[in-house]
C-alpha cells in the first residue's frame, strides 16, 4: 500500500512516497500562495518520479504550518464568543486576560461567564444555567459571531457540562462552530481556554484549508482518505482537523524528528538538524519527540499544548566565522546567500561551510580559494562547532548515558566523528525530506489528562477509566482498535494536601485503520 | 504616613523576587500578577507601608492562599474571597482592620494580600512571617512569637467562609485549616488572627516586599545590560553561590501531600568535579556536599536558571537544567533558638543542629517610600 506524506512549509513543500517501510521517492517544491496548486504539484511530482499511479495510494498525510502562521501573524482569524462554565469561581481572571492586545482585538467576540463547572472531585460548582447560555447566544448571533469556545472548570474531570452547553448552543445558534476545551487542552483553566479560543478563531480557515487539500487530491484522482498531522506526530482525519485545526500548530518539528527515527530505525536518539542558519536539537524517546514540560506560547498566547522540546541556536552552514580577539562562529549567518557570500564560492565572507571545505569534510566550491586559512584555525573552528553542539546535547539528554545521534539537514557536514556523550552518529538518506516522511508514517493517538478523586475507587480503576477514554478518542480519530497500545502514563498526586486526588495523564497510539 | 504606591513595573519586579524567595515552593506568581495589573488598570491602587510607620495599636490581617496549586490553576479565584474574609473577621472582632500583610512572601503568596488590599483600599505592610516559603501555616515568626490562633478564617470562590474560633495550638490550627481547605475543593484563601502594629513591628520580618522588588530589579537590570543576573541576585541579597551546575538526577516521591525528593547537581565551570545534593519537601530544605551540609533550613536555598536568573520551582526540575544554587541568610528572627524549634532542621525531621551560612541582615525598605507622597 502506498502512502504520500506532504509537509507544507512557509518556503518549501516536501512530498514523500512510501510503500510500507520503503521510501520510493522524495521531492522538494516551492510552496505556493494557492495551497491547492502547490500540494497538487508536489504530489504529482513525487508520483511521477517513482512511476506510480494515483489509484494505488491508500492515504495522503499532510503536515502544515498554515494555521500556526495565521495565529502568529494574526491573519484569517475570526471573532470568537467565549462561554466559561464556572459558577462564581475564576471571575478574577476573565477570558483572554493574558492575550497580546492586537490579537485580542482581532479575536475577542465577548465572553459569558455562567453557572456550571465542577470541582476536582467531580462535584458540581453550580448547576448549568441554560437560560444564561441562550441569552449569550442571542447576543453573539446579533453581532454576527458564529464560532464559540466552551470551557468548563475541571472539564477534564467531567466533560458533561461542556457537552450539555454545546447542545444548547447548537440548538440556539444553528450552524455555529463549537470548540470544546476538554478536547483541546490540559489541566490549567487559562491556557486550556486560550487554546480553545485559538482553535475557535481558526475554524473558518480550517474548513477552507482542509477543503483546498481535499480538492487537490480530488483533482489528482486520488480516491483515498486525507489526514493531517498534529503536534504529537500522529494523525487526525480531515473531518476532525476541520474542527480542531489548532492541533496542527507544532507538527513541523515533530514530523522531522519522526522522519529521522524512521529513516534510521532508532527510537531513542538525539536528532541534530543543522540547516543554513540554525541548529535544532531534540530528543526521540520511544520513537516520539520528547515534549517540553511547560506549555507552548503561540503568537504570544499561553497554551498548555505539549510541543517538542527542541533547542534552537545560531549555528549552520552559513554561520559567519570571525577570528578576532576570540574565535566566534555565528549566531549570524549569510543564510540563503551562501552560494554568493562564502569564500569557497568566490565571496568575501568566511563561513562555517568554508571551514568544513578547508578541512576536507565537505567538497563544494573551490578549495584553492581557502589556501590562506591556517590548519590551526580550521582545527579550532571544527572543535568549537562540535563542542557547542555537545554542550546543547548534554543539556538535552535524558540521562548521562551515551545515546545515538541522528544528523540531518544540509549543515550536517560541519560535524565529523563521534560527538561527546553519543554512542554513534548516523546521517541517513533522504534526510532533506524527513518532515514529509514523518508525515507519511504517522499513526493515530488518543490522549487524556485528568484530575481524579480516589474517593470510592482504587488507583487501578481510576487509571483504567482514563486509559479507556484515551482509547475511545484514538478509535474516534481512526485507529484500528486491535493495534492500540498505551505509550505514556503520568501520575501526579496533588501537592500541599494530604487528600487523595491524583492527576493522571495517559496517551495511547495505534495504527491507522486499514 | 509615607506610602509606596506600586506600578505595573514594580509588580513585575516583586513577582520575580517572590519567585526567588519562594525557595522552590510557594506556588506560581502568574495569576496574582495578572490580577494585580488588571486591578491597577481599573484604577485601583496598591499602597505599601513600612512596619515602623504603623500605629502600635493598628490591626493588621495576614492573608494568603492555601491548598493545591494544581487545583488553583483550574478553579481560579473569584476575586472577592479576601473581602469576604476581611468582613467576617471584622464582624467577629467588632472592629475595623487597618492594614493587610502576607504571612509568606515566597511565591504567589507574596502578591496575594495586594489583591484584596487594592479592592478595599487598605495599605499592605512591607513585612511577612517567613521571609521565604514554608509548607505549613504555623511556620511563621508570628506564631513562633505567640500570635493568637483565633480568629483564623478561610474563604473559597463559591462564597463559603469558615471561622476558627479556637484551636489548641498553632499546629492544630494548621490541621483545621487544611481540613477546611479540602472541604472547599482544595483551594482557598486564608487569614490568621489579626495582629497589632506593635506586634508586627517586633515579630514581622521587615521589608520583604522591598527585598523581593530589589531582587527582581537586579535581575531585570542585569538582563537589560546583558550582565550576569545571578551575580546581580547575590549582590542584591547578600547571598553566596553554593555551586553552579547541571541537574543530573531528581529522586521524587509524594507522601502525605508533601512533595519530597532529592536533587543531584554536578558542578560546572569552576565547580567541575563537585556534586551537591538538595533535599526537597515542597521547598529546598538542605544542600549537602557528601555528608556535609552546606546550607540548611531556615537559611534560604534558592535555585535559579544560570542564564536568566529566573527561580526554578521544585516541580520544574529536570535533567540537564543549568542552575545556580544560592544560599541566602535567613532573616534574623528565624535564626533564634525559639524559631529553630519550629523551622530549623529538626522541625523537618533531620537530626542536625542548625549551622548558619552567612550573616543575617534584615532588608532595608526600597527608596520609593522617601520619594512617595
Interface residues (C-beta under 8 A of the other chain):
Chain A: X87 X88 X89 X90 X91 X92 X93 X97 X98 X117 X119 X120 X121 X123 X125 X153 X154 X187 X188 X189 X190 X293 X294 X394 X395 X396 X397 X398 X399 X400 X451 X492 X493 X494 X495 X496 X497 X498 X499 X501 X503
Chain B: X31 X34 X35 X38 X66 X67 X68 X69 X70 X71 X73 X74 X75 X76 X77 X78 X79 X115 X135 X157 X158 X159 X178 X181 X182 X185 X186 X246 X248 X254 X256 X257 X258 X259 X282 X315 X316 X318 X319 X320 X321 X322
